[in-house]
Amino acid sequence: MPGPIERSSVVKFFGTPDRTEGNLNEPRERHQDGLTFNEMWIYLHPLRDPAGATQRAVLWRRYDYVGSLIRRSKDGDWEPDRSLPDALG
């Protein structure tokens, strides 16, 4: 089983996000698909995405990786994805 996902590992794999919602010190938490987070990194065209996603969001709660969501099409719904830990591990 892979270890904890670090922010630097995600940047090394995907590059810097195309868009960020919230931030590391955001006091308000958001909830989506059963995940609680305060920062979302959005990749609009992730290269070599492990799930073949059109878009990917990586969710953080301060420095801790919470989970990842993908869109299979540009206008599709966000859905949980568990392939990122193995790809980065």
N, C-alpha and C positions, 0 to 999 in steps of 0.2 A: 504494500500500500504506500503511495507517495506521501511525502511529508507535507507540512503546511505550505501553502502557496504564498510567495512573497510578491509584493508589488513590483520589485525589480525584475522578477522572473517573467511576469506578464508583459512588461515593457520590452524585455529582451526578445520575447517570442512574437508579439504582435506590433511592437512599436508604440509610440504615444497614441492615446485615444483620440479619435476624431472629435469627440464631444465629451464633456464631463458634467454631470448633474450632481449638485451637492459638493461637499468637500470633506477632507479628513477631519476637520474640527466642527463640522455641522452638528449643532446640538439636536436638531430635529431628525427623527428616524422615520424612514418610509417603510412600507410593507408591500410586497408584491409576491404572488405565488408562494406564500408561506415563508418568505425570507424577509428578515429585518436588516436594513442597511441605512447608511447615511451618505454614501457616495456611490455613484454609478459611472463606470467608464464605458463609453459606447464606441464600438468600432463599426463604421458603416460599410466597409469593404475589407473584412479581415482576410489577409493572405494566409494560405495554408491552414485554414481553420480545421481543427480536428473533427468537427461534426459536418463540415462542408456547408456551414451556415453563410447566409447572405449578410447578416448583421449579428454582432455579438455584444452583450452587455456583461461586464464583470462587476460584481457587487462587493462592496467593502463596508465593514463596520469598524471605523477608524483604520487600524493597520491590518485587521484580520479579514481574510477572504471569507465571504459568506456563501457565494455561489455564482452561477453564471446562467444567463438566459440567451437564447438564440432566436433569430427569425429565419425561417427557411426561404422566405420571399420578402422583398422590400416592404410590402404593405401587410405582411402576415402578423399574426399575434406573437407576442413573446412567449416562449415556452422554456421550462427548466432544461438544463443540459448538464450532464455529469462527466463529459469527456475531457474537460480541461485539466483536472488533476493528473490524469494519466499522461496527457500530452506534455505536461511540464515536469512530471516526475522523473 
